[in-house]
Amino acid sequence: MDVQTADLVLENIGQLLTMDPASGGPGDEEHDPVAGLGLILDGALAAQGDRLVWAGRQRDLGSHVACTPGARRVDLGGRVALPGLVDCHTHLVFAGSRANEFARRVGGSSYEEILAAGGGIHATVKATREASPEQLLALGLKRLDRFLGFGVTTLEAKSGYGLDTDTELKILRVASELGEAHPVDVVPTFLGAHVVPREHRHAREGYLDLVCQEMLPRVAEEGLARFCDVFCDQGAFSLPEARRVLEAGLALGLRPKLHGEQLARTGAVELAIELGALSVDHLEHADAAAAVKLAASGTAAVLLPGATYFLGRKDYADGRMLADAGCRVAVSTDFNPGSCLTENLPLMLNMACLQNRLYPREAILGATRFAAEALGLGEEAGSLAPGRLADVLVLDTTDYRNLIYHFGVNHTHLVFKRGKQAWPPPG
Ligand SMILES: [Zn+2]
């Protein structure tokens, strides 16, 4: 029998949710209410360096794992452990506050009306252009601390609040620095085609030329992003415009992602599938035909219920339809200053259940395994199996369902990132 050497052992785990793909898919709730969780009762985990070397039953630990001298053993007292959460869609790096427009929205102004009046995203663009990299870094670190406190260990960060070459590059460089300086892994995405900046409002084509011919080549040359995203919707970038940007990114090695079907059914799903996008995100207006096509594709469906909520809209995406069709459904915060300012990913899982109609185990899959897959990191993060990163969230409860059911509070007990305790910060 192979014995693994370990310098970190987590033992006495009441419910260990491995989310291991080897344990099967989401299944169906009626026949298997724990399908997809890879649930092990009375479990234990072992890691060496930044990787897991073993996951299994507590009683089998001794025969499979040998601790190195000085190894850390942590008794979790019957608590729940699951993979560190993955937030696969955030707009992490920006400056300024839009607290002033919140009251206007409560008073009835729509996002589109505020945007048309020069507020909304344009206010964030102005503040972000004026901010120094040091200021953006300091803001980002505080946000990452909050994400980590809610159990997030990997996070995607989009640009898109610069909308000129210098600021877009500044945002992406800050995103990379944040990943270096903070325990949370940051995966950068270029979103130059977020909105047409005000100075180009009478020259959309000129702005798209800038994105495709100047920004994207610079981003690729400096290796500043892994993915290229576009806000493709009614009143945003059209399908042909999105295609142009995503194809330019693909030619430079940046895999597509897409904001689509949020405000209207536009065909963004079909474009995302055709271009081999890793994910299409929002999907409030995706229909049954879109769900069937997505299920048959390699493109993940990302739900952002917090954005629907924070915008005061009622048109939540039909997550039940997407999951029943067989889509890989991920759930994310969409963290951003205009339409969802929260780092509380577990709260989004509660919304994904009550508003998108996912089952709790599907929502947890959506913030672990399927979220990692939506970032092309399925072999690294989002599940607890030998060889994967030792990213572990320990909840201060003995029932994993409390992560979603007991909502709006923080259940985090401990977070390990790459085999090291990251939260609470050690020392
Ligand atoms: Zn977004």
Boltz pocket constraint, residues with backbone or C-beta under 6 A from the ligand:
constraints:
  - pocket:
      binder: B
      contacts: [[A, 89], [A, 90], [A, 91], [A, 259], [A, 334], [A, 336]]
      max_distance: 6.0
